[in-house]
């Protein structure tokens, strides 16, 4: 995603407010793929003024409860990210999208993860924790895992053998699956 200067954002907001060009015309004029950013900048500028479109100099952190409240509001009301951001006084609507993605992938716990990279000392601690977690696996769990891996290996070898014995027949038999997958990738 391209980062735009405050000067550029302000110029587009003012141009839009002059009323001569639509969002789409402005996007086309300035070589932007979409007008959605311009719409967002205008709404944020109207709500917060110049402060809304300025780049943040510091990283503000939000509590898990606040993030959860924002996501709950958005789901309950069906508001867009921009509308929700304006409701909660946030000047960075895409941040809500990253919270939503984190929540969907990892639940409320994922909202508590700090931004940025883990420090080197923490990485070493995490490696130790992973090793101890693996040791804590019961004997039965280890056997189940090994059994599943062996099943997968056998299945793979069966398919490989079938392909080696009759490549054209195998491909013809599975043509529909491969054909539909190749259509998806060509878009």
matplotlib code that plots the C-alpha trace (Angstrom):
import matplotlib.pyplot as plt

x = [0.0, 1.4, 2.0, 0.8, 2.1, -0.1, 0.3, -1.0, -4.0, -4.9, -4.7, -7.1, -9.5, -9.5, -10.0, -12.9, -14.4, -14.2, -16.9, -15.5, -14.4, -15.9, -14.0, -13.5, -12.4, -9.9, -8.5, -8.2, -6.6, -3.9, -3.3, -4.8, -6.4, -9.4, -11.3, -11.9, -8.8, -9.9, -13.4, -11.8, -9.5, -12.4, -14.6, -11.7, -10.7, -14.3, -14.5, -11.0, -9.5, -5.8, -5.0, -7.0, -4.9, -1.5, 0.8, 1.1, 4.4, 3.9, 2.3, -0.9, -1.9, -5.5, -6.8, -8.2, -11.6, -11.6, -10.7, -13.4, -15.9, -15.0, -15.5, -18.7, -20.1, -19.1, -20.8, -23.9, -24.6, -23.2, -21.1, -18.1, -14.6, -14.6, -17.9, -16.8, -13.5, -15.3, -17.7, -14.8, -12.5, -10.0, -8.1, -6.9, -9.8, -7.6, -6.4, -9.9, -9.5, -6.3, -8.0, -10.9, -8.5, -6.6, -9.8, -11.1, -7.8, -7.0, -9.9, -9.8, -6.3, -5.0, -6.1, -3.7, -0.6, 1.8, 2.7, 6.1, 8.8, 9.6, 12.9, 15.7, 15.6, 11.9, 12.6, 15.0, 12.4, 9.7, 12.0, 12.5, 8.7, 8.1, 10.6, 9.0, 5.5, 6.5, 8.0, 4.7, 2.9, 1.6, 2.8, -0.6, -0.6, 2.8, 1.6, -1.6, 0.5, 2.9, 0.0, -1.6, 1.7, 2.1, -1.4, -0.7, 2.6, 0.8, -1.9, 0.7, 2.6, -0.5, -1.3, 2.3, 2.3, -1.1, 0.3, 3.6, 1.7, -0.7, 0.0, -2.6, -5.3, -4.6, -4.8, -8.0, -9.6, -8.7, -9.1, -12.1, -10.2, -7.1, -9.1, -11.1, -8.0, -6.2, -9.2, -9.0, -5.3, -5.6, -7.7]
y = [0.0, 3.4, 6.0, 9.5, 12.7, 15.0, 17.6, 15.3, 14.2, 17.7, 18.7, 16.0, 16.8, 20.5, 19.6, 17.4, 20.1, 22.6, 20.4, 20.3, 16.6, 13.4, 10.9, 8.7, 11.6, 12.6, 9.1, 8.8, 12.3, 11.4, 7.8, 6.0, 2.6, 3.3, 6.3, 4.7, 6.3, 9.7, 9.1, 8.1, 11.1, 13.5, 12.0, 12.0, 15.5, 16.7, 15.0, 15.7, 18.4, 18.4, 16.2, 13.3, 13.1, 13.6, 10.6, 9.4, 10.2, 7.8, 4.4, 4.6, 1.3, 0.3, -2.1, -5.4, -4.3, -1.2, -3.2, -5.7, -2.9, -1.4, -4.8, -5.5, -2.1, -2.7, -6.1, -5.0, -1.9, -3.1, 0.1, 0.3, 0.6, 4.3, 4.9, 2.9, 4.7, 8.1, 6.8, 5.9, 8.8, 6.7, 8.4, 5.1, 3.0, 0.2, -0.5, -1.9, -4.3, -5.7, -6.1, -7.9, -10.2, -10.9, -11.6, -14.0, -15.9, -16.1, -14.9, -12.3, -13.5, -12.3, -8.7, -8.6, -9.3, -6.4, -4.9, -5.3, -7.9, -10.0, -9.0, -11.5, -12.4, -13.2, -15.3, -17.5, -17.8, -18.8, -21.5, -22.9, -22.9, -24.7, -27.4, -27.9, -27.9, -30.7, -32.7, -32.3, -34.1, -37.4, -40.6, -41.3, -37.9, -38.5, -41.9, -40.3, -37.6, -40.2, -42.3, -39.4, -38.6, -42.2, -42.2, -39.1, -40.6, -43.8, -41.8, -39.8, -42.9, -44.6, -41.5, -41.4, -45.1, -44.7, -41.7, -43.6, -46.6, -44.7, -40.9, -40.2, -42.3, -40.7, -37.2, -38.1, -39.4, -36.3, -33.9, -32.0, -31.1, -29.9, -28.1, -26.2, -25.3, -24.0, -21.7, -20.1, -19.3, -17.7, -14.8]
z = [0.0, -1.0, 1.7, 0.8, 2.3, 4.3, 1.7, -1.0, 1.1, 1.9, -1.7, -2.7, 0.1, -0.9, -4.5, -3.7, -1.4, -4.3, -5.9, -9.4, -9.4, -8.0, -5.9, -9.0, -11.2, -8.6, -8.3, -12.1, -12.3, -9.7, -10.9, -7.9, -8.4, -6.2, -4.9, -1.5, 0.1, -1.0, 0.4, 3.7, 3.8, 3.2, 5.9, 8.4, 7.5, 8.0, 11.4, 12.8, 10.6, 9.6, 12.7, 11.1, 7.9, 9.5, 9.8, 13.4, 15.0, 17.9, 18.2, 20.2, 21.9, 22.6, 25.2, 24.2, 25.5, 23.4, 20.2, 21.1, 21.6, 18.2, 16.5, 18.3, 17.3, 13.7, 13.6, 15.5, 13.4, 10.1, 9.9, 7.6, 8.9, 8.2, 9.9, 12.9, 13.1, 13.1, 15.8, 18.1, 17.2, 15.4, 12.5, 10.9, 9.7, 8.1, 11.7, 12.4, 9.5, 11.0, 14.4, 12.7, 10.9, 14.1, 16.0, 13.3, 13.1, 16.8, 18.9, 21.7, 22.6, 19.2, 20.0, 22.9, 20.8, 20.7, 17.3, 15.8, 16.0, 19.0, 20.7, 20.4, 24.1, 23.7, 20.7, 22.7, 25.4, 22.9, 21.5, 25.0, 25.6, 22.3, 23.2, 26.6, 25.1, 22.7, 25.6, 27.4, 24.7, 26.0, 24.6, 23.1, 21.4, 19.9, 18.5, 17.1, 15.4, 14.0, 12.8, 11.0, 9.3, 8.2, 6.8, 4.7, 3.5, 2.4, 0.6, -1.2, -2.3, -3.6, -5.8, -6.9, -7.9, -9.7, -11.7, -12.5, -13.8, -16.0, -16.2, -18.9, -17.2, -13.8, -15.3, -17.2, -14.0, -12.0, -15.0, -13.5, -10.3, -12.1, -14.8, -12.3, -10.3, -13.4, -14.2, -10.7, -11.1, -14.6, -13.3]

ax = plt.figure().add_subplot(projection="3d")
ax.plot(x, y, z, "-o")
ax.set_aspect("equal")
plt.show()
